[in-house]
């Protein structure tokens, strides 16, 4: 399975205890990804979740049936993901889309999506950070690989 067929659901974080369990950094909010018996892709191989719990503070803690190096990506096949609700998107669908301001001025491409306390934000490869709110993001066209944003959120040329 190629990396393009996989979607990241977390990363192996620091150890938790001495039994091989670890914190999951950047864990998906979909708890079903981490239930005992679930299969995750870790580096080039699959692993089965043999222990799963929430630690103090609500952070996800996992134990796999094999060793996983710290920092390794935890992923699931894209085909296993449910269709998102209307007007909602997976982060991987937004990364790489071209962002264009009303009037046609290109602002860059989405490099990353940041989760914030009030709202998410699009970080563009140009360094621009745009809030992912209705007032800013007017239209997301996955087929056209484009996001249209309102004027006034980017500096004037």
N, C-alpha and C positions, 0 to 999 in steps of 0.2 A: 504494500500500500504506500503510495507516495505521500509526501508531506502536504501536498495540495489537497488530498482527500481527508486530511485530519484537521481537527479544530482543537486548539489549546483550551483546556478547562482548568489549568493550574500549573504550578511548578513545585518541585520538591523543595521544601524549605528546611529549616533547622530541625535537628532530631528532637523527638519528644519521648523521654524515657530511654531505656536501654534495650528495648525489644525490637528495634528496627522501625518503630513508628516515627512519623515526621509530620510537621506542620505543612499544610498546603498553602503556598503563597499565591495570591490572586485567584483563589478558588471560585469556580462557577457558582452561581446562586442555585443552580438546579441540583438539589440534593440527590436525585436519582443517579447522578453520575458517580457518586461515591458510596453507594450502598454495598454491604458485604456481598460478594459474588460478582460485582460489576467488573467489566474488563476495560482496562485503560492501556493505551499505547505509551510506552516509556522508551524513549530513544528508538531503536530499531526493533523492539520486541514488545509483546503483549505481557501484561501482568494482571493478576486478579486481586481485587481488594479483599483482604482477609480480616481487616479490622477497620472500623470507622466510628468516629465520635466527634463531639464538639468539646474543645478545651475551654477553660475559663476565658471569658471574653468572646466566646462564640466562634473562635477560629477552628477550622476543620483540621482534624488529625487523622491520618491514614496509616495503615500497615498493609504492605503488598506481599504477595507470595514470593517475591524475589527482591534483591537489593536494588535500590534506585539511587544514583548519585545526586547529591545536593545540586540544585539548579536545573535538573533535568525537566523537560517539558512533559506534562501529563496531557494526553489528547484522546479524543474519541473520533470515530469516523463521521464525517459530515452527514452522511446518509442517515445516521441515527438521530439527528436533531429534528425536533418537531418544527413545523412551519411556524414562524413568528406571527403574532397577532397583527392585524392591520395597523399600518403606520408605526410598526416596531421593527427593529433590525438587529441582527447579530453584528458585533463589532467587526468580525472578519468580512462582512459584506460591505462595510463602509471604508475600511482601509484600502487605499489605492484609488478611490474615486476622486475625480477632478472636481475642484470647488471653484465655482464661477459666481461672481457678483452680478446682481441685476444690471443689465446693460452690456454684459458680455466680458467684463474684465476678469481674466484668470487670476486666481489667488494662490493656487498650488494644489497639491494632492493630499488627501488625508494620510498622515503617517501613523497616527495613534489616536485612540479615544480614551480620554481620562474620565474616571468617575469622580464626581465632586459631591460635596454635601448638599448643594442646592440643585445642581444640574450637571449633566455630563458635558464635556467640551471636546471639540475636534482640534487636534494639533496637526497643522499642515507642515509639509516638508519645507515650506518657506519660513517656518518659525511662528507663524500666526496662530493664535489660539482663539477659536470661535465657540461661543456657548451653543449647546445643542438644545435650543429652545425655539418655539414657533415663531417668535419675533425675528429671529436671525435666519433660521433654516426654513426656507420657503417650500422647497421641493427636493425630494430624494428620488432619483431615477436610476434604479439599479441596472436596467437594460442599457441605458445610455451611458452608464458609469459616470454620473454627474450629480453634483449637489448644487442647487441654486440658493444663494444667500442674499439677504437684503443689504442694501447700501447702508453705510454708516457703522458697520462692525469692523471694517478694515480701514487702515490709514489711507488717506487720499494719495494718489500716485505722486 
